[in-house]
Amino acid sequence: MLLRPASTTDIHALVELSRASFSDAFGHLYAPEDLQNFLDNERSPEKLGAAIRDPDTEVMLAEDSAGLIGYCIMYFDASFPERPAPQPARVAILSQLYCAPQAIGRGVGAALIEWAIGEARIRRREAIQLSVYSENFGAQRFYQRYGFAKVADIAFWVGSHRDDEFLYELTL
């Protein structure tokens, strides 16, 4: 497995993986029109391309000989406004840590989160924040193993559907 920063030539593959991984994990929760609207807006080539081109954002890819098998996005000058005070001053958001179904259990998620934590430390962030679905117990256990802890209940909207999520934070 290789980790590498995404480039604009990766947009098509990244859009495919981001849409498929979200749909595989959570698609059953939503009405088809809500899911499609979310994918069209939040997992669009334009949105992912903007993240790749943003100097304050890093899109890290995991790939093997078969191609793209995972990714995550780090926003280095962002934080969740829902985080109760006191908000750490220099925060990064870890977003969309996903693996292709065939790559689950192969250390892809571990490699991506370890990269994210290391990169946040290099950039002298005080904390990393992320949101996790309230019923995604496996992901919660995964993040807790790395020291993340719940700091708030938040909402995540997919069309007209509101998901209960947890805001997790790791102090660095």
VENGIKA-V96610 format. One record per pair of residues at least 6 apart in sequence whose C-alpha atoms are under 8 Angstrom apart, sorted by the first residue. I is the first residue (numbers start at 0). GAP is how many residues later the second one is. If there is no record, write none. Layout:
((I & GAP) (I & GAP))
//
This chain:
((0 & 61) (0 & 62) (0 & 63) (0 & 64) (0 & 107) (1 & 60) (1 & 61) (1 & 62) (2 & 57) (2 & 58) (2 & 59) (2 & 60) (2 & 108) (2 & 109) (3 & 56) (3 & 57) (3 & 58) (4 & 53) (4 & 54) (4 & 55) (4 & 56) (5 & 46) (5 & 52) (5 & 53) (5 & 54) (5 & 55) (6 & 45) (6 & 46) (7 & 41) (7 & 44) (7 & 45) (10 & 34) (10 & 37) (10 & 38) (11 & 33) (12 & 55) (13 & 34) (13 & 54) (14 & 28) (14 & 29) (14 & 30) (14 & 33) (16 & 51) (16 & 52) (16 & 53) (16 & 83) (17 & 25) (17 & 78) (17 & 80) (18 & 20) (18 & 24) (20 & 77) (20 & 78) (20 & 79) (20 & 80) (21 & 76) (22 & 12) (26 & 8) (29 & 128) (29 & 131) (32 & 126) (33 & 124) (33 & 125) (33 & 126) (33 & 127) (34 & 123) (34 & 124) (36 & 121) (36 & 122) (37 & 120) (37 & 121) (40 & 6) (50 & 6) (50 & 7) (50 & 8) (50 & 22) (51 & 6) (51 & 7) (55 & 19) (55 & 20) (55 & 21) (56 & 16) (56 & 17) (56 & 18) (56 & 19) (56 & 20) (57 & 15) (57 & 16) (57 & 17) (57 & 18) (58 & 12) (58 & 13) (58 & 14) (58 & 15) (59 & 11) (59 & 12) (59 & 13) (59 & 52) (60 & 7) (60 & 8) (60 & 9) (60 & 10) (60 & 11) (61 & 6) (61 & 7) (61 & 8) (61 & 9) (61 & 46) (61 & 50) (62 & 6) (62 & 7) (67 & 32) (68 & 30) (68 & 31) (68 & 33) (68 & 34) (68 & 39) (69 & 27) (69 & 28) (69 & 29) (69 & 30) (69 & 33) (69 & 38) (69 & 39) (70 & 25) (70 & 26) (70 & 27) (70 & 28) (70 & 41) (71 & 22) (71 & 23) (71 & 24) (71 & 25) (71 & 26) (71 & 40) (72 & 21) (72 & 22) (72 & 23) (72 & 24) (73 & 18) (73 & 19) (73 & 20) (73 & 21) (73 & 42) (74 & 17) (74 & 18) (74 & 19) (74 & 20) (75 & 15) (75 & 16) (75 & 17) (75 & 44) (75 & 49) (76 & 13) (76 & 14) (76 & 15) (77 & 13) (77 & 14) (77 & 15) (78 & 12) (78 & 13) (78 & 14) (78 & 50) (79 & 13) (79 & 49) (81 & 70) (81 & 72) (82 & 68) (82 & 69) (82 & 84) (83 & 67) (83 & 68) (87 & 38) (87 & 39) (88 & 37) (89 & 34) (89 & 35) (89 & 36) (89 & 37) (90 & 34) (90 & 35) (90 & 36) (90 & 37) (90 & 38) (91 & 28) (91 & 33) (91 & 35) (91 & 36) (91 & 37) (92 & 35) (92 & 36) (92 & 37) (93 & 22) (93 & 34) (93 & 35) (93 & 36) (94 & 35) (94 & 36) (96 & 12) (96 & 15) (96 & 16) (97 & 11) (98 & 9) (98 & 10) (116 & 11) (119 & 7) (119 & 8) (120 & 51) (124 & 47) (125 & 45) (125 & 46) (126 & 42) (126 & 43) (126 & 44) (126 & 45) (127 & 41) (127 & 42) (127 & 43) (127 & 44) (128 & 38) (128 & 39) (128 & 40) (128 & 41) (129 & 37) (129 & 38) (129 & 39) (130 & 34) (130 & 35) (130 & 36) (130 & 37) (131 & 7) (131 & 8) (131 & 33) (131 & 34) (131 & 35) (131 & 36) (132 & 30) (132 & 31) (132 & 32) (132 & 33) (133 & 29) (133 & 30) (133 & 31) (133 & 32) (142 & 6) (146 & 23) (147 & 20) (147 & 21) (147 & 22) (147 & 23) (148 & 19) (148 & 20) (148 & 21) (149 & 16) (149 & 17) (149 & 18) (149 & 19) (150 & 15) (150 & 16) (150 & 17) (150 & 18) (151 & 14) (151 & 15) (151 & 16) (152 & 11) (152 & 12) (152 & 13) (152 & 14) (153 & 10) (153 & 11) (153 & 12) (153 & 13) (154 & 7) (154 & 8) (154 & 9) (154 & 10) (155 & 6) (155 & 7) (155 & 8) (155 & 9) (156 & 6))
//
